[in-house]
Every structure is written in structure tokens, then in C-alpha cells.
Amino acid sequence: MASLMEDLIDVLNKEEEQYQGLIELGKKKREVVIRADIKTLDEITATEQEAASNLQNLAKKRARVLNDMATVLGRNPGEVTITKMISYLEEQPVEQKQLMEVKERQIGRASCRERV
């Protein structure tokens, strides 16, 4: 289970990195559109597409890891979420804390996106 938890936290951190990269690209893209710099816009768009592909792969991996964790815990895989995993980890406070921190960063990031 510890290995699965490490995998989950790793995937969530990588997703966070990709989203942060997309936020930065969005800022650059805005400036590029204002300047009508088509060449740079094409480059940014290609980078965004690559990030989107990476995010799709990470989402699939996250789903597989959560599914595996649900199996280990004897839970229904369709019902296991990050929030529920946090509650299942009461006996493992270090892992629980790591997962809570990742989730809190994701929530904070989502709030920032809504304000943009």
C-alpha cells in the first residue's frame, strides 16, 4: 500500500506541475495574442497540446492507482476518491498529511483559476 500511496502522490504532484505550466502558458499566450505573434502562438499551442496529452495520461494513471488502492482496501473502486483516501489513512498520519497537502494545493489552484 505504501508504494501505491507514493505513486498516487507522485501522480498528483505531476498533475499539479502540468497545470501550473498551463497557467504560465496562458499568461504568455495572452501577451502573444495581443502582439499578434503568430509564430509564438503556434509554439505555445503545441506546448499546450503536449501538456493536455500528459494530463490525460496522468489522469489514467491516477485512476489506475486509486483502483488498485481500492482493491487493497476492499473498497468499491468507483467510489474511491482522494478525499475518501485521506479518511482511510487515519492509521498512517504521514501519508495522510502528504495527501491532504496535495489536495489543498489543488483546491487553492482551482480557486486561482476561477479568479483569472
C-alpha positions as CSV (number, residue, x, y, z in Angstrom):
1,M,0.0,0.0,0.0
2,A,2.9,2.4,0.7
3,S,4.1,2.0,-2.8
4,L,0.7,2.8,-4.2
5,M,0.5,5.9,-1.9
6,E,3.8,7.1,-3.3
7,D,2.6,6.5,-6.8
8,L,-0.6,8.5,-6.1
9,I,1.2,11.4,-4.5
10,D,3.7,11.4,-7.4
11,V,0.9,11.5,-10.0
12,L,-0.9,14.3,-8.2
13,N,2.3,16.3,-8.0
14,K,3.0,15.8,-11.7
15,E,-0.6,16.8,-12.5
16,E,0.0,20.0,-10.4
17,E,3.2,20.8,-12.3
18,Q,1.4,20.4,-15.6
19,Y,-1.5,22.7,-14.5
20,Q,1.0,25.3,-13.2
21,G,2.7,25.1,-16.6
22,L,-0.6,25.6,-18.4
23,I,-1.3,28.7,-16.2
24,E,2.0,30.2,-17.2
25,L,1.4,29.4,-20.8
26,G,-2.0,31.0,-20.6
27,K,-0.4,34.2,-19.4
28,K,2.2,34.2,-22.2
29,K,-0.5,33.3,-24.7
30,R,-2.5,36.4,-23.8
31,E,0.5,38.6,-24.4
32,V,1.3,36.9,-27.7
33,V,-2.2,37.3,-28.9
34,I,-2.2,41.0,-28.1
35,R,1.1,41.3,-30.1
36,A,-0.3,39.1,-32.9
37,D,2.8,37.0,-32.8
38,I,1.5,34.0,-34.8
39,K,4.8,32.0,-34.7
40,T,5.0,32.1,-30.9
41,L,1.3,31.4,-30.6
42,D,1.8,28.3,-32.7
43,E,4.6,27.2,-30.4
44,I,2.5,27.8,-27.2
45,T,-0.4,25.9,-28.7
46,A,1.8,22.9,-29.4
47,T,3.1,23.0,-25.9
48,E,-0.4,23.3,-24.5
49,Q,-1.4,20.2,-26.6
50,E,1.5,18.3,-25.2
51,A,0.6,19.3,-21.7
52,A,-3.0,18.2,-22.3
53,S,-1.8,14.8,-23.5
54,N,0.4,14.5,-20.5
55,L,-2.5,15.3,-18.2
56,Q,-4.7,12.7,-19.9
57,N,-2.0,10.1,-19.3
58,L,-1.6,11.2,-15.7
59,A,-5.4,11.1,-15.1
60,K,-5.5,7.5,-16.4
61,K,-2.6,6.6,-14.1
62,R,-4.2,8.3,-11.1
63,A,-7.4,6.3,-11.8
64,R,-5.4,3.0,-12.0
65,V,-3.6,3.7,-8.8
66,L,-6.9,4.6,-7.0
67,N,-8.4,1.4,-8.4
68,D,-5.5,-0.6,-7.1
69,M,-5.7,1.1,-3.7
70,A,-9.5,0.4,-3.5
71,T,-8.8,-3.3,-4.3
72,V,-6.2,-3.5,-1.5
73,L,-8.6,-1.8,0.9
74,G,-11.5,-3.9,-0.1
75,R,-13.5,-0.9,-1.3
76,N,-15.6,-0.3,-4.4
77,P,-13.1,1.3,-7.0
78,G,-15.8,3.5,-8.4
79,E,-16.4,5.2,-5.1
80,V,-12.8,5.8,-4.0
81,T,-11.8,9.5,-4.2
82,I,-8.8,11.5,-2.9
83,T,-11.0,12.8,-0.1
84,K,-12.0,9.3,0.9
85,M,-8.4,8.0,0.7
86,I,-7.5,10.7,3.2
87,S,-10.1,9.4,5.6
88,Y,-9.0,5.8,5.1
89,L,-5.4,6.8,6.2
90,E,-6.1,7.6,9.8
91,E,-3.6,4.8,10.8
92,Q,-0.9,6.4,8.5
93,P,-0.6,10.0,9.6
94,V,2.4,10.8,7.4
95,E,0.8,9.6,4.2
96,Q,-2.5,11.2,5.2
97,K,-0.8,14.5,5.7
98,Q,1.0,14.3,2.4
99,L,-2.2,13.6,0.6
100,M,-4.0,16.4,2.4
101,E,-1.3,18.8,1.4
102,V,-1.5,17.9,-2.3
103,K,-5.3,18.2,-2.2
104,E,-5.2,21.6,-0.5
105,R,-2.8,22.8,-3.2
106,Q,-5.1,21.6,-5.9
107,I,-8.1,23.4,-4.2
108,G,-6.0,26.6,-4.0
109,R,-5.0,26.3,-7.6
110,A,-8.6,25.8,-8.7
111,S,-9.6,28.9,-6.7
112,C,-6.9,30.9,-8.6
113,R,-8.1,29.7,-11.9
114,E,-11.6,30.8,-11.2
115,R,-10.4,34.3,-10.5
116,V,-8.4,34.6,-13.7
